[in-house]
Amino acid sequence: VQLQASGGGLVQAGGSLRLSCAASRSILSTFRSLDFGWYRQAPGKQRELVAAISNGGTTNYADSVEGRFTISKDYTKKMVYLQMNSLKPEDTAVYYCHARWVEYGSDYWGQGTQVTVSS
């Protein structure tokens, strides 16, 4: 499973960004088996889970982004998205796409994409 993250950038506080994670080289049955998550890591801080979506579609969010961020997936495109609204300077971090193939206990990471929110 290969993951390709994109969509980061520089935005002013209160703005929006949508991150995308492509698992385009995966066959659809594999994509359907994966749990996905978006993590972020700010300078000097540990990587933290921001949002997750299970293979069954159940979503979970960190308290700090609840109500502002939305994780979703598109089976036909084999894409996972993170819609980020009402961005705050403290959302500034490198964001990583993650997938877990629960059946095999395998973890996969995409490369990070930088999100910078200016005040």
C-alpha positions, 0 to 999 in steps of 0.5 A: 500500500502506497500513500501519497498526501497532498494539499498542504499550504499556507493559509490565514487563521479562519481559512480552510484547506483540504488534504488528500491522501491517494492510495491509488495503487491499491486494489479496491478490496484492499482499500476497503479493508484499511482503517485510515487516519491523519496525524500531525506533528508540530516542531518539538512535539510528538506526532498526534492523531487528528482524525480517523475513519475505520474501514466501516466508516466510523470517524473519530476526532481529536478534541482540538479539531472536533467540529472543525475538521472532517475526514472522509473517503472516496472508494471510487477514487481510492482517496481519503480527505481531511477537510480543515475549516476555521484553521488556527495557528496551533494547527500548524504542523506537518500532516501525515496520512496513515493506513492500517491493514488490521487483518495483517497488522500492517501500518503504512505512512504517506509523506508529510504535507506542511500546513502553516496557519498564519495569525 
